[in-house]
Amino acid sequence: MKRFTNEITVDAKILGDHLKFRSGKQTQNRFLKAALTERVSSFDPQNPTKHGLPSQTLLNLYDKWGNGQFGAILTGNVIVDSTHLESAGNAIIFKEGDGPERRELFGKWSKNIKQSGSLAFVQLSHGGRQTPVTVQPNPFSASSVQLAGERRFTGFGKPVELTIEQIQTEVIDRFAYAAKFAYETGFDGVELHAAHGYLLAQFTSPTTNKRTDKYGGSLENRLRIILEIYDAIRQQVPTEFIVGIKTNSVEFQEQGTTVDDAKEMCSIFEEKGFDFVELSGGTYEKIAFHHLRESTKQREAFFLEFAEKIRPVFKNTVVYLTGGFRTVKAMVEAVESDATQGIGLGRPITAEPDLPRKILSGQVASSIANNFDENNFAITNLASNSQMEQMGRTTFAEVHNNILANISDFSNTETSDRYLEAVKGYSEYMKNEASQGKPIHGVLRFD
Ligand SMILES: Cc1cc2nc3c(=O)[nH]c(=O)nc-3n(C[C@H](O)[C@H](O)[C@H](O)COP(=O)(O)O)c2cc1C
């Protein structure tokens, strides 16, 4: 198994510092497990109130991460409206599907996350116009600006502009309901997903928000929905419940959010009282999980130069930076230079669920490498989902002596080549499902 580097050149100690949230709780270290959609919860077209129930695979997966010594662990996107998914197989919190079974499963989920001291956060999201057309032909959005192109061979419907009343009932109320549910099922907090082009980002970005009412136009108006969700959540939960947000530091597209907009938005989040902001970037139209410039490659984090510009606005709000971190050296430097306080990790921790533990104990200098083209998010994303499904096949107790036992090592050429072959077959399957109008549920199962 190959790592990005085996050379330990810096002390990882600083990554073990606590981060204290203004509402009271603190983390055991600086690591954040980023949101990674799992797509392994139930999806039952015959019985939509049963959509989005966490599966045993999902619980086992978080049993692994829950033993990985993260400061905080985010779930993958959990959707607040069962008709506006990011994908079939998302976990969902919605009043129409509430009941003892869902509560028990979410309770087990938070318990698995928290077993070695990590804080547990639910990432709350709404697909808006990025909902696959096979799930929702007439999705809600800020305005009726349709998303061109396809994802996983599936297109997107023409959106319906939410009325002012629907903004309240279909969005704000649903986010607040889900946050209360998260609190009641044992989670320490929620993160609003306002990055990557999902519904809340459709409001903040001028590319997709063409409204002329109080939810469109000025930056203040475009942010209004988020601030109203924040207030609605705060009314439902005790003060120590953590409320954070994932936002784009930049969108890299015409009329998209610029770093100056992002800075202003973040200063409003700081003033509003958000416990943390996680900085990311890009949308479905402009995926940004790779280096756009040679100059940022060395420092690894894709959005570091934007984070540095935004950073001064944060005083009481904790800031996390996610995307691109692979070596301890780059993580330590990002913290020491004060570009960020927390380090978000995505793809590296699907290859190795206990990476923070190994970094903090000085065992490793970097994450496990892989042979895929780093710039090909489609492949690295599929590969991560397959590794997550593999992790979900066993509990932590069953493999605790060798936690990597059944996770594919994509730094091995034979394995990565075989995976690329498997992707060809899976692509045919996805095309076929999509051409029949069927939502794609689950992930590529790889042995
Ligand atoms: C399999 C996969 C699923 C993802 N799902 C989500 C998600 O549900 N919510 C989200 O905000 N970001 C999601 N992302 C983006 C990650 O949170 C993260 O921002 C991105 O992968 C960059 O970090 P990395 O370079 O450490 O992987 C996903 C990424 C991957 C690879």
The ligand as a Tripos MOL2 file, in Angstrom:
@<TRIPOS>MOLECULE
LIG
   31    33     1     0     0
SMALL
NO_CHARGES

@<TRIPOS>ATOM
      1 C1        -18.2630   10.1550   -2.4110 C.3       1 LIG1
      2 C2        -18.4120   11.6270   -2.1140 C.ar      1 LIG1
      3 C3        -19.6090   12.0960   -1.6220 C.ar      1 LIG1
      4 C4        -19.7630   13.4550   -1.2780 C.ar      1 LIG1
      5 N1        -20.9400   13.8670   -0.7150 N.ar      1 LIG1
      6 C5        -21.0360   15.1200   -0.2300 C.ar      1 LIG1
      7 C6        -22.1680   15.5090    0.5330 C.ar      1 LIG1
      8 O1        -23.0910   14.7320    0.7760 O.2       1 LIG1
      9 N2        -22.2010   16.7730    0.9970 N.ar      1 LIG1
     10 C7        -21.1760   17.6580    0.7840 C.ar      1 LIG1
     11 O2        -21.2490   18.7970    1.2620 O.2       1 LIG1
     12 N3        -20.0980   17.3080    0.0750 N.ar      1 LIG1
     13 C8        -19.9950   16.0650   -0.4010 C.ar      1 LIG1
     14 N4        -18.8460   15.6790   -1.0400 N.ar      1 LIG1
     15 C9        -17.7020   16.6230   -1.0930 C.3       1 LIG1
     16 C10       -16.7980   16.3970    0.1170 C.3       1 LIG1
     17 O3        -17.4370   16.7260    1.3280 O.3       1 LIG1
     18 C11       -15.5230   17.2440    0.0160 C.3       1 LIG1
     19 O4        -15.8950   18.6040    0.0420 O.3       1 LIG1
     20 C12       -14.7430   16.9270   -1.2580 C.3       1 LIG1
     21 O5        -14.6590   15.5260   -1.4690 O.3       1 LIG1
     22 C13       -13.3340   17.5110   -1.2170 C.3       1 LIG1
     23 O6        -12.6040   16.9810   -0.1250 O.3       1 LIG1
     24 P1        -11.4640   15.8280   -0.3270 P.3       1 LIG1
     25 O7        -10.4990   16.3580   -1.3530 O.co2     1 LIG1
     26 O8        -10.8790   15.6410    1.0280 O.co2     1 LIG1
     27 O9        -12.1800   14.6240   -0.8370 O.co2     1 LIG1
     28 C14       -18.6840   14.3580   -1.4500 C.ar      1 LIG1
     29 C15       -17.4840   13.8820   -1.9780 C.ar      1 LIG1
     30 C16       -17.3300   12.5320   -2.2980 C.ar      1 LIG1
     31 C17       -16.0120   12.0550   -2.8070 C.3       1 LIG1
@<TRIPOS>BOND
     1     1     2 1
     2     2     3 ar
     3     2    30 ar
     4     3     4 ar
     5     4     5 ar
     6     4    28 ar
     7     5     6 ar
     8     6     7 ar
     9     6    13 1
    10     7     8 2
    11     7     9 ar
    12     9    10 ar
    13    10    11 2
    14    10    12 ar
    15    12    13 ar
    16    13    14 ar
    17    14    15 1
    18    14    28 ar
    19    15    16 1
    20    16    17 1
    21    16    18 1
    22    18    19 1
    23    18    20 1
    24    20    21 1
    25    20    22 1
    26    22    23 1
    27    23    24 1
    28    24    25 2
    29    24    26 1
    30    24    27 1
    31    28    29 ar
    32    29    30 ar
    33    30    31 1
@<TRIPOS>SUBSTRUCTURE
     1 LIG1         1 GROUP 0 **** ****
